[in-house]
Amino acid sequence: MKRTAIFILCAAGIAALPAWFWYSFLRDIPVGNGGTATFAGRFATPDPEAPETPEIPRPRLRELLSYPVVALSADRNRRDVRMYEEGTGRAFAVNTLTLKVTTLSDERLERFITTVWSPNGTEVISAFAESGGTQFRYFDYRTGRVAPLPASVRLFAFSPDGGRIATVRTTDGGVRLWISSPDGTGEFAILATRLNITALSWPAADELAVVTRHPSGAESVVMVSMEGKLRPLRDGIRGAELNWSPNGTRALVSHVTDDARVLELMDAATGDTAVLGIHARAGTCAWHTDQAWVTCGLPAQPNTTAEHAVIGSVVSTSLTDGTSVVRYRPGAGETFGMRSPFMVSGDTGIAFLDPFSGLPYLLSW
């Protein structure tokens, strides 16, 4: 009898296993975040009309260094951000992927102000505060060669390939525009003028660009050929600032009206302009690799005409159809400005200086 009873109990237990299994499987089973999963949810065919929404990573704003720097620039592949410590001239590079800091030069430079890198990434021209005014000096990182530029140099710009520089120098009768090697050798003058040149750039191999200011305060954008011929592009503006596309065929031009700052897209060949629907300084915008988009820091107060403004949003804008994408909005208590921005490798973010703190930042998306 005992054996028969044990056998019956075992058989009943085995027979009950499938029912217990299906009950456990079919009932709601807890999953992460306090939700539940059901049999239907596990095995149902996905609805083609309701595809799963991919998770979009939140943009990240990070300091690249914790102390003020100047002269932010990218290396040739835009993976490293180069900068100089404010006041000391010590040079560093920060990798945008790993945030690893590399010391380029630990030498302290007395009376250092700022520097500009050549497009070839191996030469710089730096500014120093001397008793007679600002002194510019050339330095070659490959050879260690140092050469001072003439004391009369007020402005300079590297050629697109870095093989030459243009300089604006004061003379008794006005100013002259010179072309030379970056170290100042092999120089020749292309223009003597009484124009008040306030800005100089070299967007294309065969033409320079200058901003001139009239005694009334009105400004003009003028192209200058290698033979010294002048070609006006834009007249009658104030507070002009230019930001050239990498191929030199177009420029972002910002200027100030009575109550706002206007940003335009200008064609270098014709001078034709189109007003962009964003209120930003040209100097707070970065060109994308395809040169069809720009990313700009927009001021929190759209109508401000201040040189530096608190940023209210970072927006990418198509220069083809005006489409805009908001990349970042500062959070509560997060305050920064934007200067010298540029896109990093893959156009996956933007590096810039905060003009209020002097700190370098990387915004990734």
C-alpha angles and dihedrals in degrees: 000000000000092000090048092051093048090049092051092049093049092048091050091050093050091048090053095053097082092050091050091047094052093044091054092045097046098044121085110281119203117248134179124304091028096290130125136230124214135196090256091049091051099048106023117120110252114256108246090207092059108045120185112270111234117232110252112214113240113245114257125217113198137171112242093199131007098226134062118278138175137207100040112193142152129244117240095275092041093233095112127052114213124204144158125232109248113255098003104058093222107155127222140173124208121200110230093214102045100018087226112160119222122190110228095179130001094188114119114228116211116229091002115170109170144313143221123217122222115240087246089065096227105082134055139185113212133193122227130187108240130173091257094047136275115348121199121211131189120222130184113205091199099054103017090235115160124194129171117225118227114288090237093066111118101166136013140181134189120235115248092262094041093239096116142021133215119215134192111214131186119238134178090262100041129287138322130210115221136188122207146140113288090260091055098255125129093027128173133174121240102176140026113190146152091223114126100239111198101170136025132194137163108216101161134028095249102036140052125203126219135181113218127194125213120214086253090062095251114135135209135198110224131180118218122202124215086258091056097254115151124225115182115214108171130016140184102029132127132216091018119189126176131205112182125210113245092255092047096234097112138025138199106232121192125187138166127251126187094282110009148027117252126207119204137179110228128196110225094210100049106016090233113153136199122196113235118218095239130088105224141123115254087235092063093058132087126202118233120230093256090051088223094099136044129195116214139181107235119207120248087232104049097201097051117127094190117131091235122028137181108261117241098181143352111231135183113213131193113230089203104058105359095249111160133202121194107225101178143000117194114246128232110305092008110127129170143140129217134235135159096007123180136172118256126222114310091012087267095136148347132253120207147154123251103225092203099056100018089230122141118234139191119207110194129187 
